[in-house]
Amino acid sequence: MGQPGGPIDLLGILFVFLGTCGLILQLNSFWDYRRLRRLERHGVEAQATITRWSPVGGRVRLYLQVCLPEGQSAGGFEEVMSEPVGSPGDMVPVIYDPEKPTRAKTGARSDLDYRDERLVVYLFGGGGGTLFVAGLAMIYLVRGW
């Protein structure tokens, strides 16, 4: 079909490289997409008290303590945002996952929007995976391991 070092082999190596880059680029969006989707499906709407906040590189890190609707205290979590939603002692709405307390997010369930992350995951993840497999197939056809 071809020879090692020929155009099909080099194109296969390029496809494997580009596919790997696409898969690596979408990892952060994949984790965000998965976290937000899980919160939307399994999260509990609750209130949280802002315990403190600190500046982090032009943004603000909020430390929150969750209070479940039954009045019992749950775990705490932190979130980095561009503008603080309140001052220490204020109550804010949150979506809380009882299975993993650090997977909480400020806001209501209707505020969750993960369409951007889903698009990146589908384009870079699906495209990167396809390029990776196609490149491996091309290399295998030429080199015949």
C-alpha positions in Angstrom: 0.0 0.0 0.0 2.8 2.4 0.8 6.3 2.6 2.3 7.5 3.7 5.7 8.4 7.3 5.4 6.0 7.7 2.4 3.2 10.2 2.1 0.5 7.9 3.7 2.8 7.1 6.6 3.6 10.7 7.2 0.0 11.7 6.9 -0.9 9.0 9.4 1.7 10.3 11.9 0.3 13.9 11.4 -3.2 12.6 12.0 -2.2 10.9 15.2 -0.4 14.1 16.4 -3.4 16.3 15.6 -5.8 13.8 17.2 -3.8 13.7 20.4 -3.6 17.5 20.5 -7.4 17.7 20.0 -8.0 15.2 22.8 -5.7 17.1 25.2 -7.2 20.5 24.3 -10.7 19.3 25.2 -9.9 17.8 28.6 -10.7 20.9 30.7 -14.0 21.4 28.9 -14.8 17.7 29.3 -14.4 17.9 33.1 -16.5 21.1 33.2 -19.2 19.5 31.0 -19.3 16.4 33.1 -19.5 18.3 36.4 -22.3 20.6 35.2 -24.3 17.8 33.7 -24.0 15.8 36.8 -25.1 18.8 38.9 -28.1 19.4 36.7 -29.3 15.8 36.9 -28.4 14.9 40.6 -27.9 18.2 42.3 -29.9 19.5 45.3 -30.9 23.2 45.4 -29.8 24.7 48.7 -28.5 27.9 50.3 -24.9 28.6 51.1 -23.3 31.2 53.4 -20.2 33.0 52.2 -17.6 32.5 54.9 -14.8 34.5 53.3 -13.3 35.6 50.0 -9.9 36.3 48.7 -8.5 37.9 45.5 -6.8 35.5 43.0 -5.2 37.0 40.0 -7.8 39.6 39.1 -10.7 37.3 40.2 -12.2 36.4 43.5 -12.2 33.0 45.3 -15.3 32.5 47.4 -15.4 30.1 50.3 -18.9 28.8 51.0 -20.6 26.6 53.6 -23.7 24.8 52.3 -26.9 24.6 54.4 -29.4 22.0 53.1 -33.1 22.7 53.0 -33.7 20.6 56.2 -31.5 23.0 58.1 -28.6 20.6 58.4 -25.1 21.7 57.5 -23.3 20.1 54.6 -19.8 20.4 53.3 -18.1 23.5 52.2 -16.7 24.3 48.8 -14.9 27.1 47.0 -15.6 28.8 43.6 -13.6 31.3 41.6 -15.5 34.0 39.9 -14.9 37.4 38.3 -17.2 39.3 40.6 -18.2 38.3 44.2 -21.9 37.6 44.5 -22.0 39.0 48.0 -20.0 39.7 51.1 -19.1 37.3 54.0 -22.2 36.3 55.9 -24.6 36.6 52.9 -26.7 33.6 51.8 -26.6 32.7 48.1 -28.4 29.9 46.2 -26.3 26.9 45.2 -26.7 23.5 43.5 -25.1 20.9 45.7 -24.2 17.3 45.0 -24.5 15.2 48.2 -22.2 12.5 46.8 -19.3 15.0 46.2 -19.6 18.3 48.1 -16.8 19.9 46.1 -18.9 19.6 43.0 -21.2 22.5 44.0 -21.9 25.7 42.1 -23.5 29.0 43.0 -26.8 29.8 41.2 -30.0 28.0 40.4 -30.6 24.9 38.3 -32.0 27.0 35.5 -28.8 29.0 35.4 -26.6 26.0 34.4 -25.5 26.2 30.8 -23.0 23.8 29.5 -23.7 24.1 25.8 -20.3 25.7 25.1 -18.4 22.9 26.9 -20.5 20.2 25.1 -19.7 21.8 21.7 -16.0 21.8 22.5 -16.1 18.2 23.8 -17.9 17.0 20.7 -15.8 18.9 18.2 -12.3 18.4 19.7 -13.0 15.1 21.4 -14.9 13.5 18.6 -12.7 15.0 15.9 -9.5 14.3 17.8 -10.5 10.7 18.5 -11.4 10.2 14.8 -8.1 11.7 13.6 -6.2 9.5 16.1 -7.8 6.3 15.0 -7.6 7.2 11.3 -3.9 8.0 11.7 -3.2 4.7 13.5 -5.0 2.8 10.7 -2.9 4.6 8.1 0.3 3.8 9.9 -0.8 0.2 10.4 -1.6 -0.2 6.7 1.9 1.1 5.7 4.0 -0.6 8.4 2.0 -3.7 9.0 2.9 -4.4 12.6 
